Amino acid sequence: MSNSQNYAILSKQRFRISHQCQTSLGAIPSRDKIKIGVTVQIVQKQDQRTGNLTEGIVKRILTSSNAHPHGIKVELDNGKIGRVQNII
């Protein structure tokens, strides 16, 4: 099996796992549902593999589009940055 075939298989597996995580958590909130001052749960870049969530209050919305497959990127009031998975 070539490297490109291995890469294609791994990419499909990652997407499948990512998609399963998203569907098990429910729908990812769109930008229009996220407001400054709202309490949310985010997944930080370093926690993407584990799915560990961090709770905090939205200080800034960083993603300009209304939707993103992995969640809208925000900055919390404590300075942490991640993608919104849930609104509390």
NORPEHU-V780918 format. One line per field, one symbol per residue. phi: phi as a letter, one per 30 degrees, with the letter a starting at -180 (. if undefined). burial: b if it has 9 or more other C-alpha atoms within 8 Angstrom, else e. A space follows every 10 residues. Layout:
# NORPEHU-V780918
phi: ???
burial: ???
This chain:
# NORPEHU-V780918
phi: .ddddddddd dddddddedd dddddjdddd ddccbdjddb cccdedcddd idcccacdcb ccddddbbdc jddbcddcjd bacdcbcc
burial: eeeeebeeee eeeeeeeeee ebeeeeebbb beebebebbb bbbbeebbee eebeebbbbe bebeebbeee bbbbbbbeee bbbbbbbe
